[in-house]
C-alpha cells in the first residue's frame, strides 16, 4: 500500500486481497497442515490489513494514476529491490538529474525539460528498466476515453492492456509523461501540484497579521436520505448543495481556523454562486475581525465553471480589497474543505440512522447543523449559512473573453484602483519578499516567473479580451446593442468595434478600416484541420483553449453574406417542398425551397447557402461562437427570449436536440 499512513513498525502496509476465511482455506490446502481459523488469524502480521479496512481512494488525478499503474507493473517485474518504484512521485527521481540533499525540488531546468542531461526520457527509462527482458509480456491498466455503444458519448474507463516492455515504456513516455494534458509534461504537472500545496502550508503556518487565508471547494451534493426509506424516495433523492470555505486569521490567542459551510437550495455550481457565497462569508469574517483584512489570500482548485475562467477573473478584477488568488495543481485540489464536509456528513448520517432527526431539504439540513454542529472556541470555529435561490446570475459586468493559457496560471492579483486589470504568474510564492510585495527580490525566481499584466475588455452584452498592450474599455462605454452576432464570432467582434455594418438586407459591408491583407488562400484546408482538432479535444478546457487561440486565425477569413439565387448558384428546386409552400406568403420576392443533404449537418449546410463558406467552416465557426459565448448559451433567460414561460432546463433541452 503506497500511503505512509498504512505503514507500521512491522514494515510497510500490505493488503490481504482475499478474505481471511479464504486465505485460511488456501493455506490448509497448499501446506497440508491443519490450523484452526482462530490461530491463523492471530498469526496475521500487523502490517497486513484486511480487505474491509482498506480505504477506497476516489477523486484521484487521472494523470498520476496512469503513471502509477505502469510503475507498479514495472516494479513487479524487477528483481532489484532498490529499483522498485511504485509511486507517481518517483518518476522525477528516475527521469531527472539528482537533486541536492538540501533541495526540496529538482532544478528548474530539469523540470522544464531544457536540461540536456535528462531531457531524453525514453532513453532514461529504457536504461533504468534494462533488467526486464525485452520480450517479457507485461499487463497494465490505464484510464482512457471510450465511446459508449448506447448513446455514442465518451467516458473514461479503466482499460487493461498487455504487451512487451517496449510498448509499455513508449506509452509511458509519449502519452503519460510528455503530453498528459493542458500543454505541459507530467513532470511539470506533479511539480506544480507539490509546489502549490507547499505554498499553502507555509503561508498557513506563518500567516502575517491582518491577512486572511481561505480555501474553498464545492462538496459533492448531499443526497436526502431517510432511516425508513420507501422505494420511491430511494430512487428519487433530493439534492442539497454544500460549499465550505475554511478561513485562517490571527487573533489574540493565535491563528484561528474558522469553517463556514454554505448550505443552499441552488443546485447550480457556477462562479455566480461562488461570488455570492464569498460575499456572505467575507461579511462574517469582517465582523469577527472587527475590520477589513489588509490582504486576502484565496486558494481553490482550477474548476473552470466555478473558480478559474473568465467570469471569476472578472469578479477578481472588480474587487476593491487586495486579493491574492491562487490555484492548486490540476486535479490536486483536495484540502481542508473535504475534511470539513466529511465531518458534517458523518454527524448528519449518524443522527439520521439514530432517528434523531428527519431532513427533507436544505432548510432542515441547515437548521439541524446550526443547532448541533456549530463550534465557537478560541482557535476553532464552525458556522453555517443558508442561501436560497436568490443568487444573481444577471451580471453583465463579468462578461469578458477567456484569457489565453489561463490553465497554466496559478497566482493572480487584482489592482484595486484599476478594474479589469490583473497580474498573473505561473506559480504562487509567499517568501519573505513576496509577502512584502517586493516581487523583484523573490527567492524562488528560478521556479516562479515575474508577474505579467493582464487586461480585460468589457463590452456591454458582448465578450471581448485584449492583451496587456491594449486599452481597457470601462463598463460605461457606449455600445450598440442592435448589432448582434450574425453568423460568427468574427462578425460580432467587428460589429462591436464599429468596423462593419449589418444592414436590413443582411449583407456585410466592410469599411476601409476592416480590410485585412495577406488572407490565407487555403481556407477550406484550414477549417477542415480546425474541425479535426476540435474532434480530438478530450476535455472542454482543451476545446476552449483551441477556440481562443483560433480566433485570430479565423478573423483572417472574412465571411461574406449573400442573397442566393437559383440561377447564379446553380441550385435545384425541391419540387415536393414547392407543393407544400402556403399560398399566402407575404413577400415581394419569389422564394423557392431547395434540398439540403441530410447527414447531420443540415444547419451548417443551410448557413453555407447564404455565405461563401462551406458547411465545414460554418460548423467550426458555430463551435467557436458557442464556446466563447458560453454564458449566453447556458442562460435560460437568454435562450428563452420571446417566450413568457421559460423552462428551467432550457440549455439541456437545446443540447439534447441540437
N, C-alpha and C positions, 0 to 999 in steps of 0.2 A: 504494500500500500504506500503510495508516494508521499502522503501528507505526514509531516513531522509529528502531528498530534497523536498519531496512532502508535508511535514508537514508545517502547518501554525500556527499562534497564536490562530486560532479557534480550533486546535486539530490535531490529526494525519490525514494523507491523506487517502481519500476513493475514490473509482472509481465507478461511475454510470455505471453499466454493460449493460444498455439498453439506447436507445436514449431518449432525453428529451421529444420528442413528445409521444413516447410510455409510458414513465413514467407518463406524464400528463393524458393520456387516462386511465391508470390503476388507478390513484388516483381518478379521477372523478367517475369511475365505482364502486370502492370499498367504497368510502366515501359518495356517493350520494350527492356530493356538486358540484356546477358549479363554476369553477375558470378559468379565461382566461389563455391562454398559456403564455402570457407575464408576468402576475402576478406570475404564477407558476415558471417561470424561474427566476424571480427576488428574489424569496424566497429560491432558492437553496443555501445551506451553502457554504461558500468559500472554505472549505477544502474538498468538494466533487467535484471531477474533472469529466469532461465529457469523454466519451469513446474516442473521437477523439484526446484528449490531452494526452492520456497515451502513454508513450514511450515504444516501443517494445524492450524487452530485448532479446539479442541474444549472441551467443558465450558464453553461461553460462557453468559453471562447472557441469558436469553430476552428480558427487557425491553430490555436495551441493544441486542441485535441487531436487534430490531424497529424501534427508533428509528433505528439506523444505516442500515438498508436504505432507509428513507424519505428520510433526509438525503442519501444517495448519489444517489438518483433525482432529488431536487430540485437538487442541485449540478450534475448533468449537464445539467439544463435551463437553468441560469443562464449568462449571458454575462459578468456582472461577476465577475471572479476574486476580488475582495475579499470577496464574499458567499458563496463556496463553503464550506460546512461539511459535513464528511463523517464526523465522529466524534460519538458519543453525548454526549461531554462538552461539545461545542459548543452543545448545546441550552440550557444555562444562560445562555451569553452572548447567545443570541438572545432568550430569553424574559424574563430578569430584568434589573433595573436594573444599570448598570455598577458593578463593584466598584472600590474604591480600589487604587492601584498597590501599596500596601504590605500589602494584604489578600490572603490565600490563598483565602478563601471569600467568597461573596456575603453580603449582610446576612441575618440570621436571619429578619426579617420577609418578605423576598422568598422565601426557601427554604420557609417555612411557608405561603406563599400568602395572607398577610394584608396585604401591601403594596398599597395602592390604585393605585399607578402601574404595576404589572406583573402583576396577577392575572388579567387578561383575555388568556388565552393564545391564543385563536382570533383575536382582533383583531391581536395582535402578529405571529403567523406569517403572517397574510394580508398585512399591510403589508410584512413583510420579503421575501416572495416575490411581490410585486405585479408584478415584472418578467416573470414567467412568464405567458403568456396564459391566461385562464380556460378557454378551450375546448381547450387543448392536452391530448392524451391521454398520460398517463404510465403506466408499468408498474413495479411494485414487488413485493417479496416480503414475506411475513410468516409467522412461526411461529404456527400456530393448531391447536387441538384438533379432530380429525376422528374420525368413527366408522368403525371397520373393518368391512367387509362380512362378513368371515369369522366373527367372534365378537361383533360389536356393541360392543366395547370402544373407548374413546377413546385416542388418542395424538396427540402433536404432530407435525405435518408442515409443510414449507415450502409455502405456497400463493402462487402467482403471481397478482397482481391487476392490472387495468387500469381506468383511469377518468380523469376530469378532475381538474384541480388541486384543486378544492374538495373532492372526495371523499377525496383523499389527505390533505389538511390536516385535514379533520374526523376521519378515523380516527386521525391522528397525535395530535391534541389529546385527543379523547374516550376513545380506547381505550388509547393508549400513554403519555400524559403524565398525564392526570387520574386514572386508576384502573388502573394495571398490575396490582397485587395487594396483598394484606395491608393494605388500608386506607390507603395512602399514595400520594402522587403520585410520578411518575418523578423529579421534581426532588429530593425528599427521599431517594428510593432511591439516586440517584447521589451525593448529598451524604453520606449515611451510609456508603456504600462507601469514598469517599475519606477521610472523617474517621477511620474505624476503622483503615484502613491507615496513615494518618499517625501516629496514636497509638501503634500497634505499632512503627513505625520509630523514632519519637522515644524511646520507652522503651528499645528495643534499643540505641540509640546512647548513651544516658545512663542505664544501669542502676545503681540505688543498690546499695551494698554490703549483703550479706545478703539480697538479693532474688533470686528465680529467675523467669525469663520462659520460658514454654512455649508452643509452638504445636503442635497435633496435628490429625490428619486420617486417616481411613481411606483407604488406597490402593485402587485397583481390584484385585480379586482376581487374583493371578498364575495364569495357566494353566500346567499341567505340559506342557512341550514337550520334544521329543527331536530329535536331529540326523537319525537314520534312523528316521522315524516311520511305523509301519504304519497302515493305513486305520482300524482300529478305535480306535487311540489318537488319531488325528486328530479323529474325530467324538465321542469321549467323553473330554474333557480333565478332569483333576482340577483342583481349586481350592485355592489357598494364600492365607490371609488375611495381610495385611501392614498394620501400623498404626505409622507413625513418630511419634515425639514428639521435637521438637527443643527443647533446653533451653539457655538462656543464663544464665551466672552468672559472678561475678568471682572471680579468684584472684590470686596474687602476680604473674602475668605479664600480666594484663589480663582482658578479657571472653572467656570460653570459650564456644565453640559445640559442644555435645555432642548428637549424634544417637543416639537409642535406637530401634531398629527391632524391633517385636514381630512375630514370625513364629508363626502359630498354625494349629492344625488346626480350630479352631472357626470355622465359616463364618457364624455369626450376628452381624451387625453391629448391636448394640444397646448401650444405656447400661450394661448389666451388664458387657459385655466391656470397655467404656471404663474403667469403675471398676476392674476387675481389672488392666488394662494400666497404669493410672496408679499403682496401688499398687506394682507391680513396678518401674516407672521411678523413682518417688519414693524408694523404699528405696535404689536405686542412687545417686541424686543425693545423698542424705543421707550415704552412705558417701564419696562424692567430696568433699563439703564438710567432712565431719567433724562436722557438727552439723545441726540442723534449720533451714531457712531462716526468716528473720524474717517474710517475706511471699512468697506465691506468686501470680504473675500468669499466667493461662492464657488463651490465645486459641484459637479454633476457628471453624469455620463454624456455621451455625444449623440443621443437620440435626436434626429433631425426635426421631427414633428413637434418636439417638446422643448429642447434646450439649445440645439446647435444648428441654426438655419437663419434665413434672412429675417424672419419675424422676431425671434429672440434677440438678434443683433440690433434690430431697430429699437426694441424696448431698452436694451442696454445703452444705446447712444442717447436716448431721451432722459435718462436718469440724471438727477441733479446732485446726487451723492457719489463720491468716488467709489467705483465698484471694480474689483479685480475679478474678472470672470475666468474660471479655469475648468478644464475638462479632463477627466481621466482618459487613459488609453482606450482605444476602441475595444468594446466587449469586455472591459475590465473595470466596470463601474460599481462593483459590489462594495458596500461600506456600512456605515452606522445605520443607515435607513433600513437596510434589510434586517439587521438585528432588532431594531425598534419594532418593526411590523411583526416580526416573529414573536416577540414578547406579547404584543397586543392580541394577535390571533390566537396564541396559545391560551391566554387568560379567558378570552371570549368563548373559545371552544369548550374549555373546562366548565364554564358557567352554564353553557347550553346543555352539555351532557349531564350535568348535575341538576338540571331542571331549576336553576336559579334565575333564569331569565328566558324570555322569548324575544327574538329580534327579527322583525319583519322587513325593516327598511333602514335607510341611512340615519334617519332621525332617531330611531330607537337604538341603533348602534352607538350614536353619539351620546345619547342620554346615559346608557349603561357605562360607557367608557369614562365619561366625565365624572360620574358618581363613584366609580370603583377603581379606576386606573390612573387618575391624575396623581402627580408627585410634586411636592414642594419642599425641598431640602436646600441646604446651603449651596451645595455644589452639584446637585442632580435635580432636575425639574422635568415634568412632563405636562403638557397642556393639549387639550383637544379643542378643535374648532369645527363648526358646521357651516357648510356652504351649500346653498340650494341650487337653483337653476338661474341665478341672477348674473352669471358670468357674461360680460360684454364681449361679443366677437365682431362687432361692427366697429373696427378701429382702423380706418384707412391710413392713419399716420404710421402704421407698421408695414405698409405695402412697399417693400423695397426688393430689389432684384438680388438674386443669390450671389454671394461673394465667391469668386473662383478659388478653388483649392481650400475652401473653408474646413474640409475634413482634416487637413494637416495642421490646423491651428489649435493650440491647447491653452493659450492665455490671451485674453483681450482686456483692454482698459477703455473706459469711456472718458470723454473730455467734457467736463460738466458744463462749460460755457459754450460748447460747440455741438449742437445737435447733429446727428447723422455723421459724426466723426468718431472713429475708433482707432486704437493702436493694437497691433497684434504681433505675436511671435510664436515660434514653433513649439516651445516648451515653457513650462512655468518655472519660476525661480523666486525663492524668498530668502536669498542670502542677506547678509547684514547690509549690503549696499542697496540691493533691490528694495528692501523694506524702507530705506531712506529715500527711495526714488532716484538714487544715483546709479542709473542703469548702465552708464558708460564704464563703471568700475565693477561690473558683475563678475564674481569669481568663477562662475560657470560658463564663461564666454565660449569655451570650446564646444559646448553642447547646445547652449541657448543662443539663438540668433538675436540680433538687435531688433527693437520694435520697429514696425513699419506702419505708416499711416494708411488708414483705410477710410474711404468716403462713400457715402450712400446718397443717392438722389431720390427724392420723393416727388412723384407727380400725382396729383390728386386723381384717384380712381385708376391709376396706372402703376406699373412697376418698372423701375429702371435703375441701373447701377453704373458707377463710374470708378475710375482708378484714382489714386492719390493726387494726380496732377490736374484733375478736372474740378470744375466749380460745383458747389453744392447748391441745389435748388431748395429754398426753405419751404416749409409746409404751406405757407400762404401764397405761394407763387400762382399766378393765373394760369389756368389750363382750359382747354376747350373740350368739354365733356361730350360734345357731339361727335367727336372723332373716335369711334370705337374700332377695335381690331377687326379688320375686314377678312383677310384670309391667312395672315401670317404675322409673326412677331415683328418682322421687318417693317411691314406697313404700319403696325401700331407704333413702333418707335419713331419712324419718320413722321407720322401724323402728330405725335406728341411734341416734336421739336418744330412743327410748322413747316417742314420741308416738302410735304406733299399735300395735295388737296383731293379729297374724295367727293366728287360732285354727285348730282342726283342720278346721273347715268351710270354710277358705279365704275367710272373709268379713272385710272390713276394718271395724274398729270405730274410729271417730275419737273421741278424747277431747276435753275442752274446750280443752286447750292447742293442739290441732292445727286448730281451726276457722279457716277463712280467710274474711274478709269481702270484699265487693266483688268477687265472682267474675265475670269477663267472661262475657257471655251468648253472644257469637259464637264458641262453642267449635269448631264444625265449620269455620268460615271460617279460624280461627287455624291449626289443624293442616293444613288444605289449603294455606294460604300457606307454612307451615313446610316442608311436603314439597316444594313448588315451589322454595323457596330451597335446600333440600338438593340437589335435582337440578341446580341451576345452579352449584353449587360446582365449581370447576375443579381444585382441589388438596385433598389431605387436610387441610392446615393450615387452609384456608378452612372445611371441614366441621367440624373440631374447634373452631374459634373460634365458629362458628354454634351448635353444640350447647352449648358452655359458656355463651354468652350467653342461650340459650333456656331454661336450667334454671329460672331464677326465674319465667319466664312459665308454663312447664309446671306448676310447683308450684301455681299458682292453680287448676288444673283437677284436682280430686281424682278418682281412678279408683276407682269403686265396683265391687267384685267381687260377683257374684250367682250363685245356683244356678238356671239357666234351666229352664223347664218348657214343654212343648209348647203348653199351653192359654194361659198368660198372655202368652207372647211370640209366639204365633201362628206357630209353626214347623211345618214339614212333615216327615213321617217318610219316610225313604228306604226304600221297600219292598224294593228289591233288596238293600241292605245289611242289612236286617232279617232276610232269609232266611239271610244268611251269618254272623250272630252265633252264637257257640257256646252250647250249652245249659247248660254247667256254670259259667256266670259266678257267682262268689261275691260276691253283692251283695244287700243288703236293699231296694234301690230299683229301680224299673222304669226301665231305660235304653233310650232309643230313638235310633238313628242319624238324623241329619238331613243333607240335602245342602248342600254348600258350593260356591259358584260357583268354578270352576277357571280363574282368569285370571292366575295368578302370585302372587296374594295369599291363597293358601289358608290359610297360618298366621295372618296378621293377621285374616282373616275368622273363623277358629276362635276366636281370642282375643276378638274382639268379641262373640261369643255369650255369653261368661261375664262381660262387663263392660257398662258403659253407654256405651262408646266405639265409634266407627266403625272400620272396618278401616284407614282413612287415618290416624287418630290412633294406632292400635296400631303401624302401620309406622313412623311418626315416632318414637314412644317407643322402639321397638326399635333404631332407628339411634342415638338419643341414648345409650341404655344401652350399646351396643357400643362407641361412641366413648369414653365416659367411663371404661369399664372395659376398655379395650383390652388391658391387661396380662393380665387374666384370660382373655379370649377368644383370646389368642395364645399361651397357656401350654399346652403339651402335657399336663402333669401335671393341670392343672385340667380340661381338656376330657376327659381320659381317666379321670376318677374312676369307679370301679366296674369298670374293665377292667384285668385283670392285665397285658395286653400292650398297652402304649401305643405307638402309631405315632409316629415322629419327625416326620412331616409332617402331623399331625392338623389343625392350623389350616388348611393349604392344602386338605385334603380337605373340611373343613366349608365353606370359602369357595367351593369348586368346585360343591358340590351344594346350597348354601343357596338 
